[in-house]
Amino acid sequence: MKLSARGSKPSRPSKLLKPSVSSLSESDRRLVWRITALLLDYPSEQTIAMTDQLASAATELPGEVSESVLAFISHFRETDPLALAAQYVETFDMRRRASLHLTYYAYGDTRKRGMALLRVKHAYRQAGVEVGDDELPDYLPMMLEFAATVDAVQGQRLLGENVPVLELLRLSLQDSASAYANLLVAILATLPSVNTADRRRIAELAAEGPPEEEVGLEPFAMDPLSPGGRR
């Protein structure tokens, strides 16, 4: 992930009450986004080496959010690196209902998803950020990094538009007793609470699952605002 300008059993996610967004300062929200961006990406040697630094930073967050992030970091610390990698792949790459590519939940691999990806890419571009051609802009760690380090307002808007998907992901991770659910608790604490419309959307997404039409992402590949793209 970049923006250019089986091992030990995971601990159960902690059951924490979601604090009010108003109780978090902008610096708190940015710190949550930065920490979770790193921890939700593939567990690299670099991230593992930063564990103590991340834990220290998490202690500066408000109580409930800090506890949730630290609960995950405790699992991260106690698990062998090879087991961490295997757990990550099993959790996010092998399960359709636990994808970190947020537009996948609503559109699967359909043409409509291509247009949704373009909208996210254009939001990055408006902030002066270009996404690599080999990366999809709806990757949650990328969105979190953008919100934390580039544009907090635009980043929070993008994340806020995906509250139903993030809540569905949290529920899926919680149901599988994944420690990663703790990170989703922390992220959702930085966003508006789930409302009635969100609950309806969550129920729809849970019932239907991602569409399975295999047509590729042509509209994303043919960005009308990129050199050589259609206008």
C-alpha positions as CSV (number, residue, x, y, z in Angstrom):
1,M,0.0,0.0,0.0
2,K,1.4,3.4,-1.0
3,L,0.2,6.8,-1.8
4,S,2.6,8.8,-4.0
5,A,2.6,13.1,-4.1
6,R,-1.9,-20.8,11.1
7,G,-0.6,-20.3,14.5
8,S,-1.8,-19.2,17.8
9,K,-5.6,-18.8,18.3
10,P,-6.6,-15.1,18.0
11,S,-8.1,-13.5,21.1
12,R,-11.8,-12.7,21.0
13,P,-12.5,-9.1,20.1
14,S,-13.3,-6.9,23.1
15,K,-16.9,-5.9,23.4
16,L,-16.6,-2.1,23.9
17,L,-19.2,0.6,23.9
18,K,-18.7,2.9,20.9
19,P,-17.8,6.4,22.2
20,S,-19.4,9.5,20.7
21,V,-17.5,10.9,17.7
22,S,-17.7,14.3,19.4
23,S,-15.5,12.9,22.2
24,L,-12.6,12.4,19.8
25,S,-10.5,15.3,18.7
26,E,-9.2,15.5,15.1
27,S,-5.8,14.5,16.3
28,D,-7.3,11.4,18.0
29,R,-9.1,10.5,14.8
30,R,-6.0,10.9,12.7
31,L,-4.0,8.7,15.2
32,V,-6.7,6.0,15.1
33,W,-6.6,6.0,11.3
34,R,-2.8,6.0,11.1
35,I,-2.5,3.1,13.6
36,T,-5.2,1.0,12.0
37,A,-3.9,1.7,8.5
38,L,-0.7,0.0,9.5
39,L,-2.2,-2.9,11.4
40,L,-4.9,-3.7,8.8
41,D,-2.2,-4.0,6.1
42,Y,-0.3,-7.3,5.6
43,P,1.8,-7.8,8.7
44,S,5.3,-6.9,7.3
45,E,8.5,-7.0,9.2
46,Q,8.5,-3.2,9.3
47,T,5.1,-3.1,11.0
48,I,6.0,-5.9,13.4
49,A,9.1,-3.9,14.4
50,M,6.9,-0.9,15.1
51,T,4.7,-2.8,17.6
52,D,6.0,-1.0,20.7
53,Q,5.8,2.4,19.1
54,L,2.2,1.7,18.0
55,A,1.2,0.5,21.5
56,S,2.7,3.6,23.0
57,A,0.8,5.8,20.6
58,A,-2.5,3.9,21.3
59,T,-2.2,4.7,25.0
60,E,-2.7,8.4,24.1
61,L,-6.2,7.7,22.7
62,P,-9.4,8.0,24.8
63,G,-10.1,5.0,27.0
64,E,-12.5,2.8,25.1
65,V,-10.7,3.4,21.7
66,S,-7.3,2.8,23.3
67,E,-8.4,-0.4,24.9
68,S,-9.7,-1.7,21.6
69,V,-6.5,-1.0,19.7
70,L,-4.3,-2.3,22.5
71,A,-6.4,-5.5,22.6
72,F,-5.4,-6.1,19.0
73,I,-1.8,-5.1,19.6
74,S,-1.6,-7.6,22.4
75,H,-2.6,-10.4,20.0
76,F,-0.2,-9.0,17.4
77,R,2.7,-9.1,19.8
78,E,2.0,-12.6,21.1
79,T,1.6,-14.3,17.7
80,D,4.5,-15.7,15.7
81,P,5.1,-13.7,12.5
82,L,4.4,-16.6,10.2
83,A,1.2,-17.3,12.1
84,L,0.2,-13.6,11.8
85,A,0.7,-13.8,8.0
86,A,-1.3,-17.0,7.7
87,Q,-4.1,-15.5,9.9
88,Y,-4.2,-12.4,7.7
89,V,-4.5,-14.3,4.5
90,E,-7.2,-16.6,5.9
91,T,-9.1,-13.7,7.4
92,F,-9.1,-11.2,4.5
93,D,-8.1,-13.0,1.3
94,M,-10.1,-16.2,1.7
95,R,-13.5,-14.9,2.8
96,R,-15.8,-12.9,0.6
97,R,-17.5,-11.3,3.6
98,A,-14.2,-10.0,5.1
99,S,-12.7,-8.1,2.2
100,L,-10.7,-4.9,2.9
101,H,-11.8,-3.6,-0.6
102,L,-14.9,-1.7,0.5
103,T,-16.7,-1.3,-2.9
104,Y,-16.6,-5.1,-3.3
105,Y,-19.4,-5.6,-0.8
106,A,-22.0,-3.7,-2.9
107,Y,-20.7,-4.4,-6.4
108,G,-18.5,-7.5,-6.4
109,D,-16.6,-7.7,-9.7
110,T,-19.1,-5.8,-11.8
111,R,-19.0,-2.8,-14.1
112,K,-20.8,-0.7,-11.4
113,R,-17.8,-1.3,-9.1
114,G,-15.5,0.2,-11.7
115,M,-17.4,3.5,-11.5
116,A,-17.4,3.4,-7.7
117,L,-13.6,2.9,-7.8
118,L,-13.2,5.9,-10.1
119,R,-15.1,8.1,-7.7
120,V,-12.7,7.2,-4.9
121,K,-9.7,7.7,-7.1
122,H,-10.9,11.1,-8.1
123,A,-11.4,12.1,-4.5
124,Y,-7.7,11.2,-3.9
125,R,-6.7,13.2,-7.0
126,Q,-8.6,16.3,-5.9
127,A,-6.3,16.2,-2.8
128,G,-3.2,16.0,-5.0
129,V,-2.7,12.2,-4.5
130,E,-2.2,9.7,-7.3
131,V,-2.8,6.0,-6.7
132,G,-0.5,3.5,-8.3
133,D,-1.9,1.6,-11.3
134,D,-1.4,-1.7,-9.5
135,E,-3.6,-0.7,-6.5
136,L,-7.3,-0.3,-6.0
137,P,-8.3,2.9,-4.2
138,D,-11.0,1.3,-2.1
139,Y,-8.5,-0.7,0.0
140,L,-9.3,0.2,3.6
141,P,-5.7,0.7,4.8
142,M,-5.2,3.1,1.9
143,M,-8.3,5.1,2.8
144,L,-7.2,5.2,6.4
145,E,-3.7,6.4,5.5
146,F,-5.2,9.1,3.2
147,A,-7.5,10.3,6.0
148,A,-4.6,10.3,8.5
149,T,-1.9,11.9,6.5
150,V,-3.4,13.8,3.6
151,D,-6.9,15.1,4.0
152,A,-8.8,14.4,7.2
153,V,-12.1,16.0,6.0
154,Q,-12.2,14.3,2.6
155,G,-10.9,11.1,4.2
156,Q,-13.5,11.1,6.9
157,R,-16.2,11.7,4.2
158,L,-15.0,8.6,2.3
159,L,-14.9,6.5,5.4
160,G,-18.3,7.8,6.5
161,E,-19.9,6.9,3.2
162,N,-18.8,3.3,4.0
163,V,-20.1,3.0,7.6
164,P,-22.6,0.2,6.6
165,V,-19.8,-1.8,5.0
166,L,-17.4,-1.2,7.9
167,E,-20.1,-2.3,10.4
168,L,-20.7,-5.4,8.3
169,L,-17.0,-6.1,8.3
170,R,-16.8,-5.7,12.0
171,L,-19.7,-8.1,12.5
172,S,-18.1,-10.6,10.2
173,L,-14.8,-10.4,12.0
174,Q,-16.6,-10.6,15.4
175,D,-18.6,-13.7,14.3
176,S,-15.3,-15.5,13.4
177,A,-13.7,-14.4,16.7
178,S,-11.0,-12.5,14.9
179,A,-8.9,-10.1,16.8
180,Y,-9.1,-7.7,13.8
181,A,-12.6,-6.8,14.9
182,N,-11.0,-4.7,17.6
183,L,-9.6,-2.4,14.9
184,L,-12.9,-2.0,13.3
185,V,-14.4,-1.0,16.6
186,A,-11.8,1.8,16.8
187,I,-12.3,3.0,13.2
188,L,-16.1,3.1,13.7
189,A,-15.6,5.2,16.8
190,T,-14.2,8.0,14.6
191,L,-17.3,8.0,12.3
192,P,-21.0,8.8,12.6
193,S,-23.0,6.2,14.4
194,V,-24.9,3.5,12.5
195,N,-28.4,4.9,11.8
196,T,-31.7,3.3,10.7
197,A,-30.8,3.6,7.0
198,D,-27.4,2.1,7.6
199,R,-29.0,-0.9,9.4
200,R,-31.3,-1.5,6.4
201,R,-28.3,-1.3,4.1
202,I,-26.3,-3.7,6.3
203,A,-29.2,-6.2,6.3
204,E,-29.3,-6.0,2.5
205,L,-25.6,-6.5,2.1
206,A,-25.6,-9.4,4.6
207,A,-28.5,-11.1,2.9
208,E,-27.4,-10.6,-0.7
209,G,-23.6,-10.8,-0.5
210,P,-21.3,-9.4,-3.2
211,P,-22.6,-9.8,-6.8
212,E,-20.8,-12.5,-8.7
213,E,-20.9,-11.2,-12.3
214,E,-17.4,-11.6,-13.6
215,V,-16.9,-8.8,-16.1
216,G,-13.8,-7.1,-14.9
217,L,-13.2,-3.5,-13.9
218,E,-13.1,-1.9,-17.4
219,P,-14.6,1.5,-16.3
220,F,-11.8,1.8,-13.7
221,A,-9.1,0.9,-16.2
222,M,-10.5,3.5,-18.6
223,D,-10.3,6.6,-16.3
224,P,-11.8,9.5,-18.4
225,L,-9.6,11.9,-16.5
226,S,-6.3,10.1,-17.1
227,P,-4.0,10.6,-20.1
228,G,-5.4,8.7,-23.0
229,G,-8.7,8.0,-21.2
230,R,-12.1,8.5,-22.7
231,R,-13.7,11.9,-22.3
